[in-house]
Amino acid sequence: MLFGLYFDLLGGTLKKLSETKLAANVHAGARDGIDYRGTMNFFSWFSRPLLLLGLISSIPAFYLLLGRDNEDLRLFGHALYGLAAVILMIDAVLQWEIHRQQKRKHGKLTLDVVIIIGCLLSVLPSGAHWSVTEWLFRLGLCAVILLRMTTLVLQHVKPSHLVQMTVLALIMLTTAGAGFYWLEPNVATYADGVWLAFTTIATVGYGDIVPSTPAAKIFAVFIVLLGYAMFSIVTANIAALFVEEDEARFERELHRDIRALREELGILRETLKTQDEILAAYAARLDRDSDQR
């Protein structure tokens, strides 16, 4: 009977461990953003559309200010910076109120405030030719905006988002092609712009088409930095698929072994139970025989 109780406890423990392991995997997947039933949380960064819109609006504003020979383009660039600042201020106020109610740390709001200040300063009129200080200021602002946009988008990137990341990489490639087509005089067609974007992101450098204007060169620098991050993540996601397959196979084997062990324990329990019944009946028979004597 003691053996029967022992195996009952062991079987229950194994069952609980199996259920706990599965629940832990689901909980960990939800915590890390990995949904084994889908990837619905991938576009959760749309929860801050104002921030994304403001950051995107500041990108063409920088290149419009480089249009030294066109006063209207530079005025439009200043206006875009003002629009981006207003949008980012609205988003920052909303996020500050949310964080205050939930008693959370402000986190990246400090970086958002820095971008807002930079955009407001960029609204001020500037000359056609920038000084070294103004170049450093505007390039620094672009770097901070690129950093914030990267943290906004890539913080939700997980190994199960290979398809989405591939789509984002293609969107970035086609958008970069349009940027080179607009900024680089040596790019005669949109296809040439996409080719230049691809060779820039891949850092191949064939030399058939190269950026020649300051705007195109600066654009190429940011495309290289963003392309490194984007395509490295795509490669990492492909490698993670093989790791996930191995982990899933190991987990299936583990559950299969646990089920087999549970079945063997059940058979052993029944055997011990039968033996206990036989021993109990034999002991009762001995007691009756001794009483009759």
N, C-alpha and C positions, 0 to 999 in steps of 0.2 A: 504493500500500500504506500509506503514511503517512496518507492521508486515511481509509482504511478503519480503521486503528488509532485515529485521532482520533474518528471517529464511534462506534466501539465503546465507547470510554471515555466519551463524552458520553451515549450511550444508557444505559450502566450507571449513570452518575451520576444521571441523571433518575429512573431506576427506584428507586435507593436513596433519593433525596429524597422521592419519592412514598410509599414505605413508611415512611420516618422520620416524615413529616408525619402519617400515619395513626396510627402508634404513639404519637407525641407527643400527639395528641388524646385517645387512649384513656387514656394515662398521666395527662394533665392532668385528664381527667374523673374518674379514680379518686382523684387527689390532692385535688381540690376537692369531692368528694362527689357529683359528677354522674355518674350511671350512665345511659348512652344505651340500655341494654337494660332498664331498670327503675329503680325508686326504692326498692330494698330497704333501703338504708342510712338511710332517713329516720328510722326509729324506733330508731336506734342509741342514743338517750338513755335507752332502757329498760335499757341496760347498768348504770345506776345507779338502780335502782328504789327503794332505800332513801332516797337523797337526795330523789327526787321525792315519795315518800310523806311524809317528814318535813316538807318545805316545805309540802305541801298540808295537812297536819294542823295546822300553825300558823295557817293562815288563819281557820278557824272559831273557833279558840281566842281570837283577838283579839276577835271580835264577841260571843262568849259572855261575855267579861269586861265588855262594855258593858251586859249585862243587870242594871242596878243594882237593880231591884226583885225579882230572883230570885236568892237565895243559891245555890241548887242549880246554876243555869246558870254562875255565876261559879266555883264549885268545879270544875265539869266543864271549864271553860276552863283553869283552872290545871293540871288533870290532863292535858289535851290538850297543853299546852306541855311538861309533863314527858315525855310520850310522844314528842313531836317531838324533844326534846333527846336522848333515849336512842337513837332511830332515827338521828339525824344523827351522834351520837358513834360508833355502830357503823360507819356508812358512812365517816366520816372516818378511823377506825383502819384499815379495809380499804384505803382509797385511799392512806393514808400508807405502808402496807406495800408496796403495789404500786409506788408511786413510788420507794421506797427500794431495792427489788430491781432496778428498771429504771434507777436512777440518773437520774431525771428531777426537774425542779423541781416543788415542791408546788403552784405556781400558785394556783388558786382555793381551796385548802384553808384558806388564811388567812381568806377570807370565810366559809367554812363554820364555822370556829372562832368567829368573831364572832357568827354566828347561834346557835350552840350556847350561848354564854355568855348571849346575850339571852334565849333560851328558858328557861335555868336560872333567871335572875333573875325571869322572869315567873311562875315557879312559886310564888314567895314570895307570901303573902297580901297583898291590897291592899284599900283602902277602896272603898266604893261610888262615891265622887266622887274623881276623879283630880286631882292637883295639876298645875300647868303642867309641872313637871319630868317627872312620870310620863307626861303626854300626849306630850311631846317624845320620851321614851324609847320608848314603844310605837309611835308613828308612825315613828320612825327605824328601829325593828326591822322594821316592816312594809315600809318602803321597801327595806331591805337584802334581805329575803326576796323581794320582788318582783323586784329586780335579779338575784338569784341564780337564781330560777326562769326569768327571761327569758334569761339567758345559757345556762342548761342546755338549754332547748328550742330557742331560735332559732339556736344556733351550728351546728345541722345543717340549717338551712333553705337550700335552693338553688333556682335558677330552675326546675328540673325538678319541683318539688314543689308545683305549683299546686293539684292536687286535694287533697293532704293538708293544705295550709295553709287551703284553703277549709273543709274539715271541722273543723279546729281553731278557725277563726273562728266557725263555727256552734255548736260546743260551748261556746266562751267566751260567745257571745250567750245561749244557753239557760241556762247556769249563772248568768250575771249576772242574768237574769230571775228565777231562783229566789232569788238573793240579795236582790234588791229586794223580792220578794214576802214574804220573811221579815223584812226589816229596816224596811221603809217602811209605816207604817199607812195611808197614802193609797192604796196599791196593793191593790185589792180582789180581783183575780184574777191567776192566773199570766200570762195574756195581757197584762194591764196591766204586769206586771213585765218581760216581754220587750220591750214597747213602750218602757218607760222606759229599759231597757238599750240599746236601739237608738238612741234619741234622745240618750242620754248618750255613747255611743261615737262617733256621727256628729257630736256637738256641734251638733245642730240647735236644741234648746231651744225646743220649741213652747210649753211652759209649762202644758200641760193637767195634767200630773203632774210634781211636782218633789220631790226628797228634802227631808224636813223634820226628821228626827231626826239627831243627831250620827253615829250608826252608818251611816245611809244616805248621809249627805254624804261621810263618809270613804270608804265603799265606792265612791261615784261618782267620787271623785278617782282612785282606783287603776284603776277601770274605764276612765276616759278615757285615762290614761297607757298602760295595756296595750293598749287598743283602737287608739290611734294607731300603736303598733308593729305590731300584728297586721295591721290593714287596710292599712297602708302597704306591708307586705311582700307582701300579696296583690296589690295594684295593681302593685308592682314586678315580681312574677312574671308578670303578664299582659303587661306591656311587654317582659319578657325573652323571652317566647315569640316575639314578632315578630323580635327581634334574632337569636335562635337559628335561626329559619327562614331569615333572610337569610344568616347564616353558613353554614348547611348547604347552601343553594343555591349560594353562592360556592364552597364546597369541592367540590361535585359538578361544577361547571363547570371548576374547576381540574384535577380528576382526569381529566375528559373531554378537556381540552386536552392534558394530559400523555400520555394514551393515544394521541391522534391524532398528537402529535409523535413519540412512540416508533414508531408505525407508519410515518410518513414517513421517519424515520431508518433503519428497517429496509429500506424500499424503496431508499433512497439507498445504503445499505451494499451491498445486492445489486447495484445498478447499478455502483458503484465496483469491486466484486469482479469483475464480468463484464468491465469495462474493463481491470482489472489483468491478468486472464487473457488478454484479447486482446492487450494490450501485451506480455505475457510471451511469448506464442506468436509474435508478430511479431518480437520481439527474438531469439528462438531461431532463427527462420527466417533473419533477417539474418546471424546467426553462422554458420549452415550454409552460406549462400551465399558468405560471405567465405572460409570454409575450403575450399570447392570451387574458388574462384578461386586 
